[in-house]
Amino acid sequence: MAGDRDPQNPFDALLAIPATHYMEYNPSTGTYRAKINLFSKMGSFLGINAMQGHAFFYDLAKDRIGFAESYNCRPKMNPGGFVDDDM
């Protein structure tokens, strides 16, 4: 929640997106460029760059979306040593 960061809207949700998720390094020029566009004619949307490192929950019955930071987004290994990606 925004809390003290935005006293007029303390219950607004915050989504932290690290620069490593939306900046791209160009080794030939030694510069970085942003892979994010806030001025699209199609409007703004959250894509995979925002979703990395987060768990998203969609409640279609109540028309709401929830998200939380996820610290353990790795496939599980089953007893046979194979990756189980149907978490």
Summary of the structure (lengths in Angstrom):
residues: 87
radius of gyration: 17.7
end to end distance: 28.0
largest distance: 53.8
contacts: 121
relative contact order: 0.13
helix: 15%
strand: 28%
